[in-house]
């Protein structure tokens, strides 16, 4: 994958895809777009964005990202709701990564809620 492509897997340049969300220039329009942008934030090490897009009721006070963990690929498995006119949605995904030489994947069923125009990550089951 080109270094300029967004880690979220849509094949767009980072500066046109998740970059504007990370910079706060615009908000995610759907729960899946938020999920993809959060994956990209893990990939580029943007803990501030992850905390900013986490629902206050479940958000940790701080988030330490492991620089030894390299995110390789995001696979969206399923989604329910989460559209521009919904207030809740779920996204099932697999995030493939390499950590200290071992390759693995994190599978999660993530829950999202929309407050006003803002989608937020609530929590997830592994």
DSSP file (Angstrom, degrees, kcal/mol; ACC not computed):
  #  RESIDUE AA STRUCTURE BP1 BP2  ACC     N-H-->O    O-->H-N    N-H-->O    O-->H-N    TCO  KAPPA ALPHA  PHI   PSI    X-CA   Y-CA   Z-CA
    1    1 A X              0   0    0      0, 0.0     6,-0.0     0, 0.0     2,-0.0   0.000 360.0 360.0 360.0 136.3    0.0    0.0    0.0
    2    2 A X    >   -     0   0    0      1,-0.1     3,-1.1     4,-0.1     0, 0.0  -0.319 360.0-124.4 -63.3 145.8    1.3    3.4   -0.9
    3    3 A X  T 3  S+     0   0    0      1,-0.2    -1,-0.1    10,-0.0     4,-0.1   0.741 111.2  56.1 -64.0 -21.7    2.4    5.6    2.0
    4    4 A X  T 3  S+     0   0    0      2,-0.1    10,-2.9     9,-0.1    11,-0.3   0.644  86.3  97.3 -85.7 -15.4   -0.1    8.3    0.8
    5    5 A X  B <  S-A   13   0A   0     -3,-1.1     8,-0.3     8,-0.3     2,-0.1  -0.470  85.6-103.8 -76.6 146.5   -3.2    6.0    0.8
    6    6 A X    >   -     0   0    0      6,-3.2     3,-1.3    -2,-0.1     5,-0.4  -0.441  20.7-132.8 -67.7 137.3   -5.4    6.1    3.8
    7    7 A X  T 3  S+     0   0    0      1,-0.2    67,-0.3    -2,-0.1    -1,-0.1   0.698  94.2  83.9 -62.6 -18.4   -5.0    3.2    6.2
    8    8 A X  T 3  S-     0   0    0      1,-0.1    -1,-0.2     4,-0.1    29,-0.1   0.664 101.6-121.1 -66.0 -15.2   -8.8    2.7    6.4
    9    9 A X  S <  S+     0   0    0     -3,-1.3    -1,-0.1     3,-0.2    -2,-0.1   0.498  79.7 117.5  94.6   3.7   -8.7    0.7    3.1
   10   10 A X  S    S-     0   0    0      2,-0.1     3,-0.1    -4,-0.1    -3,-0.1   0.593  80.3-120.8 -80.9  -8.3  -11.0    2.7    0.9
   11   11 A X  S    S+     0   0    0     -5,-0.4     2,-0.2     1,-0.3    -4,-0.1   0.583  70.3 126.1  83.9   9.4   -8.1    3.4   -1.5
   12   12 A X  S    S-     0   0    0     -6,-0.1    -6,-3.2     1,-0.1    -1,-0.3  -0.635  71.6 -89.8 -96.3 156.6   -8.3    7.2   -1.2
   13   13 A X  B >>  -A    5   0A   0     -8,-0.3     3,-1.6    -2,-0.2     4,-1.2  -0.415  35.6-123.2 -61.5 141.1   -5.4    9.5   -0.3
   14   14 A X  G >4>S+     0   0    0    -10,-2.9     5,-2.6     1,-0.3     3,-0.6   0.877 110.7  58.1 -53.2 -42.0   -5.2   10.0    3.5
   15   15 A X  G 345S+     0   0    0    -11,-0.3    -1,-0.3     1,-0.2     5,-0.1   0.680 114.4  37.3 -67.2 -16.6   -5.5   13.8    3.1
   16   16 A X  G <45S+     0   0    0     -3,-1.6    -1,-0.2     3,-0.1    -2,-0.2   0.531 124.5  38.1-105.7 -11.2   -8.8   13.4    1.3
   17   17 A X  T <<5S-     0   0    0     -4,-1.2     4,-0.4    -3,-0.6     3,-0.2   0.735 132.1  -8.9-107.4 -94.9  -10.2   10.5    3.4
   18   18 A X  T  >5S+     0   0    0      1,-0.2     4,-2.5     2,-0.1     3,-0.3   0.693 115.1  81.3 -85.7 -19.6   -9.6   10.2    7.1
   19   19 A X  H  ><S+     0   0    0     -5,-2.6     4,-2.3     1,-0.2     6,-0.2   0.911  90.6  50.4 -53.3 -48.8   -7.2   13.1    7.4
   20   20 A X  H  >>S+     0   0    0     -6,-0.3     5,-2.4     1,-0.2     6,-1.1   0.849 111.6  49.3 -62.0 -32.4   -9.9   15.8    7.4
   21   21 A X  H >45S+     0   0    0     -4,-0.4     3,-0.9    -3,-0.3    -1,-0.2   0.928 110.7  49.5 -68.9 -44.4  -11.7   13.9   10.2
   22   22 A X  H 3<5S+     0   0    0     -4,-2.5    -2,-0.2     1,-0.3    -1,-0.2   0.873 112.0  48.7 -61.5 -37.4   -8.5   13.6   12.3
   23   23 A X  H 3<5S-     0   0    0     -4,-2.3    -1,-0.3    -5,-0.2    -2,-0.2   0.602 115.3-116.5 -78.7 -11.0   -7.8   17.3   11.8
   24   24 A X  T <<5S+     0   0    0     -3,-0.9    -3,-0.2    -4,-0.6    -2,-0.1   0.628  78.3 127.6  84.2  14.0  -11.4   18.2   12.8
   25   25 A X  S   <S-     0   0    0     -5,-2.4     2,-0.3    -6,-0.2    -4,-0.2   0.770  81.1  -3.0 -74.3 -25.9  -12.2   19.7    9.4
   26   26 A X  S    S-     0   0    0     -6,-1.1     2,-0.3    -5,-0.0    -2,-0.3  -0.961  73.1-116.3-155.4 169.1  -15.3   17.6    9.1
   27   27 A X        -     0   0    0     -2,-0.3     2,-0.1    -3,-0.1    -6,-0.1  -0.762  38.9 -90.6-111.3 157.8  -17.2   14.9   11.0
   28   28 A X        -     0   0    0     -2,-0.3    91,-0.4    91,-0.2    -1,-0.1  -0.435  28.0-154.9 -63.8 135.5  -18.0   11.3   10.1
   29   29 A X  S    S+     0   0    0     -2,-0.1     2,-0.3    89,-0.1    -1,-0.1   0.703  74.8  25.0 -85.7 -22.1  -21.3   11.0    8.2
   30   30 A X  S  > S-     0   0    0      1,-0.1     4,-2.0    55,-0.1    53,-0.2  -0.896  80.8-110.6-137.8 165.1  -21.9    7.4    9.2
   31   31 A X  H  > S+     0   0    0     51,-2.5     4,-2.8    -2,-0.3     5,-0.1   0.896 119.2  52.7 -63.4 -39.7  -20.9    4.9   12.0
   32   32 A X  H  > S+     0   0    0     50,-0.4     4,-2.9     2,-0.2     5,-0.2   0.913 106.9  51.6 -64.2 -40.6  -18.8    3.0    9.4
   33   33 A X  H  > S+     0   0    0      1,-0.2     4,-2.4     2,-0.2    -1,-0.2   0.903 111.3  48.1 -62.3 -39.1  -17.0    6.1    8.4
   34   34 A X  H  X S+     0   0    0     -4,-2.0     4,-2.4     2,-0.2    -2,-0.2   0.927 110.9  51.1 -64.7 -43.5  -16.2    6.8   12.1
   35   35 A X  H  X S+     0   0    0     -4,-2.8     4,-2.4     1,-0.2    -2,-0.2   0.939 112.1  46.7 -58.2 -47.5  -15.1    3.2   12.6
   36   36 A X  H  X S+     0   0    0     -4,-2.9     4,-2.5     1,-0.2    -1,-0.2   0.902 112.4  49.9 -61.8 -41.7  -12.7    3.5    9.5
   37   37 A X  H  X S+     0   0    0     -4,-2.4     4,-1.9    -5,-0.2    -1,-0.2   0.849 110.0  50.9 -68.7 -32.2  -11.4    6.8   10.8
   38   38 A X  H  X S+     0   0    0     -4,-2.4     4,-2.1     2,-0.2    -2,-0.2   0.907 109.1  50.7 -70.4 -40.9  -10.8    5.4   14.2
   39   39 A X  H  X S+     0   0    0     -4,-2.4     4,-2.3     1,-0.2    -2,-0.2   0.945 111.0  49.6 -57.7 -46.7   -8.9    2.5   12.7
   40   40 A X  H  X S+     0   0    0     -4,-2.5     4,-2.3     1,-0.2    -1,-0.2   0.870 106.6  55.8 -60.3 -36.6   -6.8    5.0   10.7
   41   41 A X  H  X>S+     0   0    0     -4,-1.9     5,-2.7     2,-0.2     4,-1.0   0.900 107.6  48.5 -64.1 -39.8   -6.2    6.9   13.9
   42   42 A X  H  <5S+     0   0    0     -4,-2.1     3,-0.5     3,-0.2    -2,-0.2   0.929 111.8  51.1 -60.4 -43.5   -4.8    3.8   15.5
   43   43 A X  H  <5S+     0   0    0     -4,-2.3    -2,-0.2     1,-0.2    -1,-0.2   0.849 117.3  37.0 -65.6 -35.5   -2.6    3.3   12.4
   44   44 A X  H  <5S-     0   0    0     -4,-2.3    -1,-0.2    -5,-0.1    -2,-0.2   0.455 113.7-113.3 -97.9  -0.7   -1.2    6.8   12.4
   45   45 A X  T  <5 +     0   0    0     -4,-1.0     2,-1.2    -3,-0.5    -3,-0.2   0.824  59.4 154.2  78.6  32.8   -1.0    7.0   16.2
   46   46 A X     >< +     0   0    0     -5,-2.7     4,-1.5     1,-0.2     3,-0.3  -0.648   5.5 163.1 -96.8  78.3   -3.6    9.8   16.8
   47   47 A X  H  > S+     0   0    0     -2,-1.2     4,-2.3     1,-0.2     5,-0.2   0.821  71.6  62.3 -65.0 -32.5   -4.7    9.0   20.3
   48   48 A X  H  > S+     0   0    0      1,-0.2     4,-2.4     2,-0.2    -1,-0.2   0.914 104.1  47.5 -61.2 -43.0   -6.3   12.5   20.6
   49   49 A X  H  > S+     0   0    0     -3,-0.3     4,-1.9     2,-0.2    -1,-0.2   0.912 109.9  53.2 -63.9 -42.1   -8.8   11.7   17.8
   50   50 A X  H  < S+     0   0    0     -4,-1.5    -2,-0.2     1,-0.2    -1,-0.2   0.920 112.8  43.3 -59.6 -44.2   -9.6    8.3   19.4
   51   51 A X  H >< S+     0   0    0     -4,-2.3     3,-1.2     1,-0.2    -1,-0.2   0.888 111.6  54.4 -68.2 -39.2  -10.5   10.0   22.7
   52   52 A X  H 3< S+     0   0    0     -4,-2.4    -1,-0.2     1,-0.3    -2,-0.2   0.801 111.6  44.6 -64.8 -29.9  -12.4   12.8   21.0
   53   53 A X  T 3< S+     0   0    0     -4,-1.9    68,-3.1    -5,-0.1     2,-0.4   0.232  92.6 100.1-101.4  13.3  -14.6   10.3   19.1
   54   54 A X  B <  S-b  121   0B   0     -3,-1.2    68,-0.2    66,-0.2     5,-0.1  -0.851  84.9-106.3-100.0 132.5  -15.2    8.1   22.2
   55   55 A X    >>  -     0   0    0     66,-3.5     3,-1.7    -2,-0.4     4,-1.6  -0.325  25.6-127.6 -58.7 134.3  -18.5    8.5   24.0
   56   56 A X  T 34 S+     0   0    0      1,-0.3    -1,-0.1     2,-0.2    66,-0.0   0.785 105.4  62.8 -56.6 -28.5  -17.9   10.3   27.4
   57   57 A X  T 34 S+     0   0    0      1,-0.2    -1,-0.3     3,-0.0    65,-0.1   0.756 120.7  21.1 -69.9 -23.1  -19.8    7.6   29.3
   58   58 A X  T <4 S+     0   0    0     -3,-1.7    -2,-0.2    63,-0.2    -1,-0.2   0.416  93.3 120.4-123.5  -1.9  -17.3    4.9   28.3
   59   59 A X     <  -     0   0    0     -4,-1.6     2,-0.1    -5,-0.1    -8,-0.1  -0.443  59.4-128.7 -70.7 132.3  -14.2    7.0   27.3
   60   60 A X        -     0   0    0     -2,-0.2     3,-0.1     1,-0.1    -6,-0.1  -0.379  20.1-117.8 -71.7 160.8  -11.0    6.3   29.3
   61   61 A X  S    S+     0   0    0      1,-0.2     2,-0.3    -2,-0.1    -1,-0.1   0.847  94.1   5.5 -68.8 -33.4   -9.1    9.2   30.8
   62   62 A X        -     0   0    0      2,-0.0     2,-0.4   -11,-0.0    -1,-0.2  -0.962  63.3-149.1-146.7 163.7   -6.1    8.5   28.7
   63   63 A X        -     0   0    0     -2,-0.3     2,-0.7    -3,-0.1   -12,-0.1  -0.964   5.3-163.2-140.6 118.1   -5.0    6.2   25.9
   64   64 A X        -     0   0    0     -2,-0.4     2,-0.3   -17,-0.0    -2,-0.0  -0.905  13.0-153.1-104.8 115.7   -1.5    4.9   25.4
   65   65 A X        -     0   0    0     -2,-0.7     2,-0.7   -20,-0.1   -18,-0.0  -0.680  17.8-122.8 -88.2 141.2   -0.9    3.5   21.9
   66   66 A X    >   -     0   0    0     -2,-0.3     3,-1.8     1,-0.2   -21,-0.1  -0.740  14.4-158.7 -85.3 111.5    1.8    0.8   21.5
   67   67 A X  T 3  S+     0   0    0     -2,-0.7    -1,-0.2     1,-0.3    -2,-0.0   0.682  90.1  64.6 -65.9 -15.3    4.3    2.1   18.9
   68   68 A X  T 3  S+     0   0    0     31,-0.0    32,-0.9     2,-0.0     2,-0.6   0.603  83.8  90.0 -81.1 -10.5    5.4   -1.6   18.3
   69   69 A X  E <   -C   99   0B   0     -3,-1.8     2,-0.6    30,-0.2    30,-0.2  -0.780  61.7-165.7 -91.8 121.6    1.9   -2.4   17.0
   70   70 A X  E     -C   98   0B   0     28,-3.2    28,-2.6    -2,-0.6     2,-0.4  -0.929  13.2-141.5-110.8 117.5    1.6   -2.0   13.2
   71   71 A X  E     +C   97   0B   0     -2,-0.6    26,-0.3    26,-0.2     3,-0.1  -0.650  22.9 176.6 -80.9 128.1   -1.9   -2.0   11.8
   72   72 A X  E     -     0   0B   0     24,-3.0     2,-0.3    -2,-0.4    25,-0.2   0.820  53.5  -8.9-103.6 -40.4   -2.0   -3.8    8.4
   73   73 A X  E     -C   96   0B   0     23,-1.4    23,-3.2     2,-0.0     2,-0.4  -0.973  49.3-139.6-166.6 142.6   -5.5   -3.9    7.1
   74   74 A X  E     -C   95   0B   0    -67,-0.3     2,-0.5    -2,-0.3    21,-0.2  -0.923  15.4-169.7-110.4 134.7   -9.2   -3.3    8.1
   75   75 A X  E     -C   94   0B   0     19,-2.6    19,-2.5    -2,-0.4     2,-0.6  -0.973  12.1-150.5-125.5 115.0  -11.9   -5.7    7.1
   76   76 A X  E     +C   93   0B   0     -2,-0.5    17,-0.3    17,-0.2     3,-0.1  -0.771  17.5 177.4 -84.7 122.4  -15.6   -4.6    7.6
   77   77 A X  E     -     0   0B   0     15,-2.8     2,-0.3    -2,-0.6    16,-0.2   0.847  59.4 -19.9 -94.5 -42.5  -17.6   -7.8    8.2
   78   78 A X  E     -C   92   0B   0     14,-1.5    14,-3.1     2,-0.0    -1,-0.4  -0.980  53.5-163.9-161.9 162.0  -21.1   -6.4    8.8
   79   79 A X  E     -C   91   0B   0     -2,-0.3     2,-0.4    12,-0.2    12,-0.2  -0.987   2.3-165.0-152.1 148.8  -22.9   -3.3    9.8
   80   80 A X  E     -C   90   0B   0     10,-1.9    10,-2.6    -2,-0.3    -2,-0.0  -0.999  62.8 -27.8-134.5 138.9  -26.4   -2.4   11.0
   81   81 A X  E    S+C   89   0B   0     -2,-0.4     8,-0.3     8,-0.2   -50,-0.1  -0.198  74.1 126.5  56.8-150.0  -27.9    1.1   11.1
   82   82 A X        +     0   0    0      6,-2.3   -51,-2.5     1,-0.2   -50,-0.4   0.598  40.9 139.1  78.9  11.4  -25.4    3.8   11.5
   83   83 A X  S >  S-     0   0    0      5,-0.3     3,-1.5   -53,-0.2    -1,-0.2  -0.187  72.7 -88.6 -81.9 179.1  -26.6    5.8    8.4
   84   84 A X  T 3  S+     0   0    0      1,-0.3    -1,-0.1   -54,-0.1   -54,-0.1   0.700 128.9  41.2 -62.9 -19.4  -26.9    9.6    8.1
   85   85 A X  T 3  S+     0   0    0      2,-0.0    -1,-0.3     0, 0.0     2,-0.2   0.363  99.7  92.5-109.0   3.9  -30.5    9.4    9.5
   86   86 A X    <   -     0   0    0     -3,-1.5     3,-0.1     1,-0.1    27,-0.0  -0.541  57.4-157.3 -92.4 161.0  -29.9    6.9   12.2
   87   87 A X  S    S+     0   0    0      1,-0.2    27,-2.7    -2,-0.2     2,-0.3   0.481  79.9  34.8-111.9  -9.5  -29.0    7.6   15.8
   88   88 A X  E     + D   0 113B   0     25,-0.2    -6,-2.3    31,-0.0     2,-0.3  -0.972  63.1 162.2-140.3 156.0  -27.4    4.2   16.5
   89   89 A X  E     -CD  81 112B   0     23,-1.9    23,-2.9    -2,-0.3     2,-0.3  -0.983  21.3-143.8-164.5 161.6  -25.3    1.7   14.6
   90   90 A X  E     -CD  80 111B   0    -10,-2.6   -10,-1.9    -2,-0.3     2,-0.4  -0.958   7.6-165.5-129.7 152.1  -23.0   -1.3   14.9
   91   91 A X  E     -CD  79 110B   0     19,-1.9    19,-2.9    -2,-0.3     2,-0.5  -0.981   6.3-157.9-137.4 124.4  -20.0   -2.3   12.8
   92   92 A X  E     +CD  78 109B   0    -14,-3.1   -15,-2.8    -2,-0.4   -14,-1.5  -0.888  30.6 160.0 -97.9 130.4  -18.4   -5.7   12.9
   93   93 A X  E     -CD  76 108B   0     15,-2.3    15,-2.1    -2,-0.5     2,-0.4  -0.933  38.7-139.7-145.4 165.9  -14.8   -5.7   11.8
   94   94 A X  E     -CD  75 107B   0    -19,-2.5   -19,-2.6    -2,-0.3     2,-0.6  -0.994  16.8-162.3-127.4 124.7  -11.5   -7.4   11.8
   95   95 A X  E     -CD  74 106B   0     11,-2.8    11,-2.5    -2,-0.4     2,-0.3  -0.935  11.1-151.5-109.6 113.8   -8.4   -5.3   12.2
   96   96 A X  E     +CD  73 105B   0    -23,-3.2   -24,-3.0    -2,-0.6   -23,-1.4  -0.664  25.2 163.2 -89.1 138.4   -5.2   -7.1   11.1
   97   97 A X  E     -CD  71 104B   0      7,-2.7     7,-2.7    -2,-0.3     2,-0.4  -0.947  34.2-132.6-149.1 166.0   -1.9   -6.1   12.8
   98   98 A X  E     -CD  70 103B   0    -28,-2.6   -28,-3.2    -2,-0.3     2,-0.4  -0.993  22.5-179.2-123.4 133.1    1.7   -7.1   13.5
   99   99 A X  E >   -CD  69 102B   0      3,-2.9     3,-1.9    -2,-0.4   -30,-0.2  -0.956  69.8 -22.8-138.0 116.7    3.1   -6.8   16.9
  100  100 A X  T 3  S-     0   0    0    -32,-0.9     3,-0.1    -2,-0.4   -31,-0.1   0.875 128.5 -47.0  51.3  43.7    6.7   -7.8   17.8
  101  101 A X  T 3  S+     0   0    0      1,-0.2     2,-0.4     0, 0.0    -1,-0.3   0.241 116.7 107.9  89.7 -13.2    6.9  -10.0   14.7
  102  102 A X  E <   -D   99   0B   0     -3,-1.9    -3,-2.9     0, 0.0     2,-0.4  -0.837  57.7-145.7-102.4 136.1    3.6  -11.9   15.2
  103  103 A X  E     +D   98   0B   0     -2,-0.4     2,-0.3    -5,-0.2    -5,-0.2  -0.820  33.0 145.3 -99.7 137.7    0.7  -11.2   12.9
  104  104 A X  E     -D   97   0B   0     -7,-2.7    -7,-2.7    -2,-0.4     2,-0.3  -0.863  35.5-122.9-152.9-175.7   -2.9  -11.4   14.3
  105  105 A X  E     -D   96   0B   0     -2,-0.3     2,-0.6    -9,-0.2    -9,-0.2  -0.999   7.6-143.9-142.3 143.9   -6.3   -9.8   14.0
  106  106 A X  E     -D   95   0B   0    -11,-2.5   -11,-2.8    -2,-0.3     2,-0.4  -0.939  17.9-162.8-104.4 121.7   -8.7   -8.1   16.5
  107  107 A X  E     +D   94   0B   0     -2,-0.6     2,-0.3   -13,-0.2   -13,-0.2  -0.900  16.8 169.9-105.6 135.4  -12.4   -8.9   15.8
  108  108 A X  E     -D   93   0B   0    -15,-2.1   -15,-2.3    -2,-0.4     2,-0.7  -1.000  37.2-145.9-147.6 145.8  -14.9   -6.6   17.4
  109  109 A X  E     -DE  92 125B   0     16,-2.5    16,-2.0    -2,-0.3     2,-0.3  -0.940  37.4-162.7-104.5 102.8  -18.7   -5.8   17.3
  110  110 A X  E     -DE  91 124B   0    -19,-2.9   -19,-1.9    -2,-0.7     2,-0.4  -0.685  10.0-148.8 -97.9 142.7  -18.6   -2.1   17.9
  111  111 A X  E     -DE  90 123B   0     12,-3.5    11,-3.2    -2,-0.3    12,-0.9  -0.902  16.1-175.4-110.8 138.0  -21.5    0.1   19.0
  112  112 A X  E     -DE  89 121B   0    -23,-2.9   -23,-1.9    -2,-0.4     2,-0.3  -0.931   7.8-166.2-130.2 151.6  -21.9    3.7   17.9
  113  113 A X  E     -DE  88 120B   0      7,-2.2     7,-2.9    -2,-0.3     2,-0.5  -0.974  15.4-136.6-134.4 152.0  -24.4    6.5   18.8
  114  114 A X  E     - E   0 119B   0    -27,-2.7     2,-0.6    -2,-0.3     5,-0.3  -0.941  13.2-171.2-112.2 127.4  -25.0    9.8   17.1
  115  115 A X  E >  S- E   0 118B   0      3,-3.0     3,-2.0    -2,-0.5     2,-0.5  -0.957  70.3 -43.2-116.4 111.1  -25.5   12.9   19.2
  116  116 A X  T 3  S-     0   0    0     -2,-0.6    -2,-0.0     1,-0.3     0, 0.0  -0.589 126.3 -25.1  66.4-121.8  -26.6   15.8   17.0
  117  117 A X  T 3  S+     0   0    0     -2,-0.5     2,-0.6    -3,-0.1    -1,-0.3   0.352 120.0  99.1 -99.4   3.8  -24.4   15.5   13.9
  118  118 A X  E <   - E   0 115B   0     -3,-2.0    -3,-3.0   -91,-0.1     2,-0.3  -0.833  58.8-152.9-106.2 120.3  -21.6   13.7   15.8
  119  119 A X  E     - E   0 114B   0     -2,-0.6     2,-0.4   -91,-0.4    -5,-0.2  -0.698  19.2-170.0 -82.3 139.1  -21.1    9.9   15.7
  120  120 A X  E     - E   0 113B   0     -7,-2.9    -7,-2.2    -2,-0.3     2,-0.4  -0.982  25.2-119.9-131.8 143.8  -19.3    8.5   18.8
  121  121 A X  E     +bE  54 112B   0    -68,-3.1   -66,-3.5    -2,-0.4    -9,-0.2  -0.688  29.5 178.6 -76.2 128.5  -17.9    5.1   19.6
  122  122 A X  E     -     0   0B   0    -11,-3.2     2,-0.3    -2,-0.4   -10,-0.2   0.884  50.7 -59.6 -96.3 -62.8  -19.6    3.7   22.6
  123  123 A X  E     - E   0 111B   0    -12,-0.9   -12,-3.5   -69,-0.0    -1,-0.4  -0.956  44.7-138.0-169.2-178.3  -18.1    0.3   23.2
  124  124 A X  E     - E   0 110B   0     -2,-0.3     2,-0.4   -14,-0.3   -14,-0.2  -0.997  10.0-131.6-156.6 156.1  -17.4   -3.1   21.6
  125  125 A X  E       E   0 109B   0    -16,-2.0   -16,-2.5    -2,-0.3    -2,-0.0  -0.925 360.0 360.0-109.9 134.6  -17.4   -6.8   22.2
  126  126 A X              0   0    0     -2,-0.4   -19,-0.2   -18,-0.2    -1,-0.1   0.427 360.0 360.0 -92.6 360.0  -14.4   -8.9   21.1
